[in-house]
Amino acid sequence: MSTNGIFITAELTGPVGAQVRDLQRRFDPKLANELPPHITLLGSSGAGPIAPDTPRSTLRTALAPIGRELPPLPLHFQPPYRFIGREIVVLPIDPHGPVRALHERLKASGLPHEAARYPFTPHCTLSFYPTLTAETLRLLMAVRIDERFVIDVLRVYHTRAPQAPVHLLDVELTGDR
């Protein structure tokens, strides 16, 4: 999978965003310094990155109707898990229901994207870079975030590792308002 492409994310804000940011700073400072805590909605699992040469105007034209039609999504995290065979611990959300509908709308938007290597597994990453010790893994797996949060803005980034991601545009979810 390419590390040069366009990704669609939803940043975590409010108390849940602050709590996840604190956890990332504690367990993976490098991750915490890259982007605010977020859920990747398109570009990783379920659908690969959008072609990196896609113009902003094309992105806006494809995504604006989705923003107008879909309402903000109230969500909550499930208990954390570690990706099998990897040093990555995440806070998952239910991959069905409204977040699945949003993901499928993004995939069907007409924007050219690569194939995905993994099925759609929406999550927020707690630890990505460090090698996990038994103690760190125990502490991460004990994390519980019970407060609900809302996805109400889609953030679109061009990612070209190892350079910092470039923010391209935001699309608000305003349907049913």
C-alpha positions as CSV (number, residue, x, y, z in Angstrom):
1,M,0.0,0.0,0.0
2,S,1.2,3.4,-0.9
3,T,2.3,6.0,1.7
4,N,1.6,8.7,-0.8
5,G,-2.1,9.4,-1.0
6,I,-5.1,11.3,0.3
7,F,-6.8,10.1,3.4
8,I,-10.1,11.1,5.0
9,T,-10.2,11.3,8.8
10,A,-12.4,12.4,11.6
11,E,-10.5,14.1,14.5
12,L,-11.5,13.5,18.0
13,T,-12.4,16.7,19.9
14,G,-13.7,17.6,23.3
15,P,-13.0,15.5,26.4
16,V,-12.6,12.3,24.5
17,G,-10.0,13.9,22.2
18,A,-8.1,15.2,25.1
19,Q,-8.2,11.9,26.9
20,V,-6.9,10.0,23.8
21,R,-4.2,12.7,23.2
22,D,-3.0,12.2,26.8
23,L,-2.8,8.4,26.3
24,Q,-0.9,8.8,23.0
25,R,1.5,11.2,24.7
26,R,2.1,8.7,27.5
27,F,2.5,5.6,25.4
28,D,3.6,6.9,22.0
29,P,4.9,10.5,21.9
30,K,5.9,10.2,18.2
31,L,2.4,9.3,17.2
32,A,1.0,12.1,19.4
33,N,3.1,14.6,17.6
34,E,2.0,13.6,14.1
35,L,-1.7,14.4,14.0
36,P,-4.5,15.0,16.5
37,P,-6.2,11.8,17.6
38,H,-8.4,10.6,14.8
39,I,-10.3,7.8,13.0
40,T,-9.3,7.1,9.4
41,L,-12.5,6.7,7.4
42,L,-10.9,6.3,4.0
43,G,-7.3,5.5,3.0
44,S,-6.4,2.6,5.2
45,S,-8.8,-0.2,5.9
46,G,-11.8,-0.9,3.6
47,A,-10.4,1.4,0.9
48,G,-6.9,2.5,0.1
49,P,-5.7,6.1,-0.3
50,I,-7.2,8.4,-2.8
51,A,-4.9,9.2,-5.8
52,P,-2.4,11.8,-4.6
53,D,-2.9,14.0,-7.7
54,T,-6.6,14.4,-7.1
55,P,-7.3,18.2,-7.2
56,R,-8.9,19.9,-4.2
57,S,-11.8,21.0,-6.4
58,T,-12.5,17.3,-7.3
59,L,-12.4,16.3,-3.6
60,R,-14.7,19.1,-2.6
61,T,-17.2,18.3,-5.4
62,A,-17.3,14.6,-4.5
63,L,-17.5,15.1,-0.7
64,A,-19.7,18.1,-0.3
65,P,-23.0,16.2,-1.1
66,I,-22.0,13.6,1.5
67,G,-21.5,16.3,4.1
68,R,-24.9,17.9,3.3
69,E,-26.8,14.6,3.4
70,L,-25.3,12.8,6.4
71,P,-25.8,14.0,10.0
72,P,-23.1,14.1,12.7
73,L,-22.5,10.6,14.0
74,P,-22.6,9.9,17.8
75,L,-20.2,7.0,18.5
76,H,-18.3,5.3,21.3
77,F,-15.2,3.3,21.7
78,Q,-15.1,-0.4,22.4
79,P,-12.4,-1.9,24.6
80,P,-8.9,-1.7,23.0
81,Y,-7.2,-4.5,21.1
82,R,-3.9,-5.3,19.6
83,F,-3.7,-5.9,15.9
84,I,-2.6,-9.6,15.4
85,G,1.1,-9.9,14.8
86,R,1.7,-6.1,15.1
87,E,2.9,-3.7,17.7
88,I,-0.3,-1.6,17.3
89,V,-3.0,-1.0,20.0
90,V,-6.2,0.7,19.0
91,L,-9.6,1.8,20.4
92,P,-12.1,0.3,17.9
93,I,-15.6,1.5,17.1
94,D,-18.4,-0.7,15.8
95,P,-17.7,-1.1,12.0
96,H,-21.4,-1.4,11.3
97,G,-24.3,1.1,11.3
98,P,-23.7,4.8,10.6
99,V,-19.9,4.7,10.4
100,R,-20.1,1.9,7.9
101,A,-22.7,3.9,5.9
102,L,-20.3,6.9,5.9
103,H,-17.4,4.7,4.8
104,E,-19.4,3.2,2.0
105,R,-20.5,6.6,0.8
106,L,-16.9,7.8,0.7
107,K,-15.9,4.7,-1.2
108,A,-18.7,5.2,-3.8
109,S,-18.0,9.0,-4.1
110,G,-16.2,8.5,-7.5
111,L,-12.8,9.5,-6.1
112,P,-10.1,7.1,-7.4
113,H,-8.6,5.1,-4.6
114,E,-6.3,2.1,-4.2
115,A,-7.5,-1.3,-3.1
116,A,-7.4,-1.9,0.7
117,R,-5.2,-4.5,2.3
118,Y,-7.5,-4.9,5.3
119,P,-11.3,-5.0,5.9
120,F,-12.8,-1.8,7.3
121,T,-11.8,-1.6,10.9
122,P,-12.5,2.0,12.2
123,H,-10.4,2.8,15.2
124,C,-8.2,5.4,16.9
125,T,-4.6,4.3,17.4
126,L,-3.2,4.5,20.9
127,S,0.3,3.1,20.2
128,F,1.9,2.6,16.8
129,Y,5.7,3.1,16.9
130,P,7.1,1.6,20.2
131,T,7.8,-2.0,20.8
132,L,5.3,-3.1,23.4
133,T,6.5,-4.4,26.7
134,A,4.2,-6.8,28.7
135,E,3.6,-3.9,31.2
136,T,2.8,-1.4,28.5
137,L,0.4,-3.8,26.7
138,R,-1.3,-4.6,30.0
139,L,-1.8,-0.8,30.7
140,L,-3.1,-0.1,27.2
141,M,-5.5,-3.1,27.2
142,A,-7.0,-1.8,30.5
143,V,-7.9,1.6,28.9
144,R,-11.7,2.3,28.9
145,I,-13.3,5.4,27.4
146,D,-17.0,5.3,28.1
147,E,-17.9,8.8,27.0
148,R,-19.6,9.2,23.6
149,F,-18.1,11.4,21.0
150,V,-19.4,12.9,17.7
151,I,-17.9,12.8,14.2
152,D,-19.2,16.0,12.6
153,V,-16.3,17.1,10.3
154,L,-14.3,15.1,7.8
155,R,-10.7,16.2,7.4
156,V,-8.9,15.4,4.2
157,Y,-5.1,15.1,4.2
158,H,-2.4,14.4,1.6
159,T,0.1,12.0,3.3
160,R,3.5,11.5,1.9
161,A,5.7,9.7,4.4
162,P,8.0,10.7,5.9
163,Q,6.9,14.3,5.4
164,A,4.1,15.7,7.6
165,P,0.6,15.3,6.2
166,V,-0.8,18.4,4.4
167,H,-4.4,19.4,5.3
168,L,-6.4,19.9,2.1
169,L,-10.0,20.6,3.2
170,D,-12.7,20.0,5.7
171,V,-16.3,18.8,5.1
172,E,-18.9,19.3,7.8
173,L,-21.6,16.6,8.3
174,T,-24.8,18.8,8.4
175,G,-27.6,16.5,7.3
176,D,-30.8,16.4,9.3
177,R,-30.0,19.7,11.0
